Structure formats: C-alpha cells, structure tokens
Amino acid sequence: MSKNNHIIVKRDLKVVWHPCTQMKDHEKIPLIPIKEGKGVWLKDYNNNKYIDAISSWWVNLFGHSNPYINKKIIKQLEKLEHVLLAGFTHMPALTLAERLISLSPKNISKCFFADNGSSAIDAAMKMSHHYWRNQGYNKKTKFISLSNSYHGETLGSLSVSNIDLYKKTYKNLMKDTIVVDTPDCYLKNDTHTDKEHTRLMFDKMLKAIEKNHKVTSAVILEPLVQCAGYMRMYHPIYLKLLREACDKYKLHLIADEIAVGFGRTGTMFAYEKSKITPDIICLSKGITGGYMTLSTILTNDNIYNAFYDEYIKLNAFLHSHSYAANPLACTAANASLDLFEKSNVINNNKILSEYILKSFAEISKHPNVSDVRQHGMITAIELVKNKSKKIPYNWKERRGLRAYEYGLKNNVLIRPLGNVIYFMPPYIIKKKEIDKVINVIHGAIDVATK
Ligand SMILES: *Cc1c(COP(=O)(O)O)cnc(C)c1O
C-alpha cells in the first residue's frame, strides 16, 4: 500500500515547485498526495486520514466536497463556465455583488471583482491612489501599514506587508511604505488590558498619520488578527480610532478581510466588531467556501463616482484580471452564502469557539506556553523557551515543524507558523473532532517543547 503515496510523490517532485516551501525539505519531510476530501477529513493515497484543522490555508468554511456547493457548481457548469466581465455580466456575479453589499454597512454600494487575495490588495491600492489623483491630490502616493502585517505576495501587496521572512529578500523591488508598530496584544505590558494596550499603541498610528497624511493614500490593515503574522491579535478599539483619524486627515481605510472575513473572528466580517465602515474592503479566501479562486473589493459611491466620467478624460479604473468573477467561483460563493443563511453559522460558531477555548484551558498551564488567544474561530497557542520572560525559541530549531510532523502521524493537519500552533477549522467540525484535534495539539506541544 505505501507504494501509492510514494510513487506519486516521486513523480511530483520531478515537476512541481511547491509554494512557500524550501524544496530540499522534501528530502526528509514527506509530501502528502491527497486523493479525496470529505467534511473536515482529507485522505491520502495510502488511505491515511487527516483532520484539516487549518481549513486548507484558511479558505475552507463548510468542509471539503460539500454536497450542497458541489451540486450548485455542477448545475452552473452545465450552463456557463466563464465569460469576460468587461462589457458582459452574468447572474452568479450580479447576485454575489448584491448579496455582499447587503451584508455590508449602508455606505458600501459597489463590488469590484478580482481573482485572488494579493491581486485584490494591489487593486485596492491602485483604486485608492487613483481616487485621490482624480480628485486633484497628486502627492498621495504612499501607504501606511502595520508591522507584522501580511497582505499577499505580489509586489504591491508585499510592499505593504511587513514580515521579514517573506519580504526581506525582495526589499529592493518594493515600494516604500510607512510602517507603524502593531497593536499586537501579545507584546503588551501585563498591567494593561488588551483594550488599554491597543489604545496606547494607536498613538503611534496617529503620529504617523499626522506627519504623513498629505503624501498618503490609505492605511491598510488586517482587522483584529494578523493571521500570517503568527496569529497575533488586537482589540477592536483600534479600528474605531483609526476610522476617526482617517476621516479627519483624508485617508482611506482599507480593511484586508481576506483571512478574517466570512465569520472567522465571530462576526461575518471582523471590522463589524468596531462598528465602523471601511472605505475599501478586500475579500477572498473563504469567499467561495474554499472552492475556487476569487476576490472582491467592496467600496462606496464616493470612490466609485470619482472614476465615473467621460471616456476621453481617462479617469476610468482600468484594472482587470482575465478570470475576474469567474461564474463557477461566484456560484460557489453564492452557495456558501446560502449555507450561512440556512444554518445559523455565526451562532453555531460562537458555541464551537467557546468550546474550543474551554478545551485549551489546561494547555495554558504548560511551562512552555506563554499565550492562548482567540478571536472567534481562530485560536492560537504561543510556544516559548521562557514563559515568564516570553523568550522565544530560536527559529532555527524549527519546533513548529516537529508539531506538524507529530500532527500528521496522529491524523491531524496542523501547520504551525514558527512557534505558534493555531486551530482554524472548517465550521462544520464536530465536537468529537475538536476533541481529537485538541488531544493531538497537546501531544504536539509536548514533542515540540521537549
Ligand atoms: C492570504 C492573504 C492574502 C493574500 O491572498 P492570496 O489569495 O493568497 O494571494 C492577503 N491578505 C491576507 C490577510 C491574507 O491572509
């Protein structure tokens, strides 16, 4: 039996260059060919099963091969697989735009389509800058972002990102960005509450805005959780203060909801917790329930109208992607929204996330666990060398990798970010499956901290 995985892996490594991977690692770490997925379970060619505890890089919401989404896609496939969106439209895109707008605050009235997260960020940056140009503000060429942020891998989105691991090598290709210290509450002084810490950290943002607003188009940030930034979290007050400052100093607030959107932090969108309306909202990842590549940029009439003009003035937003609003992807997205409506997902998630946090209570006592944090369906555990001083392990020890390997041996896919183990499951996970994951994470922590 074990030949099956083996043969496929051998063929694969001859031709496939995998993302986010030092390929030499695969001399030692086995690549896993997946044959099929059902619910939270993935199955490889040796019939080993794994619980997908990370929603396949945070995209999956309702399980793999969801029967309802499958049925809708098959039906759409028989009618229309793709058509360009310039000069043409189709019902799946139109319906999706209407539904996303109706889920958004009152001011949000327009939906622009792209086809992946990074390109949505690039488009949002261009849209913001171009808006100001069309209004006569030619100097607004910069962006403000947070330290430890992640907005994607294309040159534009990487420019506003701030994780050395992904960015440093390409520094000379990057656009200059103004980086403000993150409000990340892991770094707070113990005498402060999360809210106090977040509020204090906002002073740094305010100073940067006061100093740079004339040359800045927008502030871009990930609401509440910096996911690729080791699942670091902050308090909703930050966005409220940022909204006020952006209004006062004429800057756009771009919310990158690519990872945190569609219920991950407990509300449909993370910015809702701050009761604010961003000027531009980027959505992707969970938008199709994890089926296909799609992204949207939601905005308001004020921005839209700044581009609405006689053709010869050349004020139009001429950004496009060939597969923007692909009908199959939009159908998956509409089916996923149906499931939100049908099964009271947000309320059920509340019960699940409370259950998850309760189950992790013991883990926080572990001598090498310095933090257990949660926003809704995202729970993260920070492993450290020294708990009281929060001294991290040397990254070269690759302790997270030990946890990953232990997880796979025990039928759970966890994929730690450095020394942070996190649990971000599809919403259809059952309590019994949560128990299994928690158990395995316990074991993985022991192995990783030995
Ligand atoms: C994943 C991610 C992106 C990039 O999306 P891709 O589809 O992978 O290009 C951007 N922002 C955030 C917050 C993300 O988590």
The ligand as an SDF file (V2000), in Angstrom:
LIG
                    3D

 15 15  0  0  0  0  0  0  0  0999 V2000
   -3.7840   35.1230    2.2320 C   0  0  0  0  0  0  0  0  0  0  0  0
   -3.8650   36.5540    2.4490 C   0  0  0  0  0  0  0  0  0  0  0  0
   -3.6760   37.4470    1.3870 C   0  0  0  0  0  0  0  0  0  0  0  0
   -3.2870   37.0130    0.0040 C   0  0  0  0  0  0  0  0  0  0  0  0
   -4.2590   36.2240   -0.6370 O   0  0  0  0  0  0  0  0  0  0  0  0
   -3.8160   35.2180   -1.7930 P   0  0  0  0  0  0  0  0  0  0  0  0
   -5.1050   34.7480   -2.3830 O   0  0  0  0  0  0  0  0  0  0  0  0
   -3.0520   34.1180   -1.1090 O   0  0  0  0  0  0  0  0  0  0  0  0
   -2.9860   35.9720   -2.7530 O   0  0  0  0  0  0  0  0  0  0  0  0
   -3.8120   38.8060    1.6540 C   0  0  0  0  0  0  0  0  0  0  0  0
   -4.1230   39.2420    2.8780 N   0  0  0  0  0  0  0  0  0  0  0  0
   -4.3230   38.4020    3.9210 C   0  0  0  0  0  0  0  0  0  0  0  0
   -4.6920   38.9640    5.2500 C   0  0  0  0  0  0  0  0  0  0  0  0
   -4.1680   37.0390    3.7410 C   0  0  0  0  0  0  0  0  0  0  0  0
   -4.2970   36.2110    4.7870 O   0  0  0  0  0  0  0  0  0  0  0  0
  1  2  1  0
  2  3  1  0
  2 14  2  0
  3  4  1  0
  3 10  2  0
  4  5  1  0
  5  6  1  0
  6  7  2  0
  6  8  1  0
  6  9  1  0
 10 11  1  0
 11 12  2  0
 12 13  1  0
 12 14  1  0
 14 15  1  0
M  END
$$$$
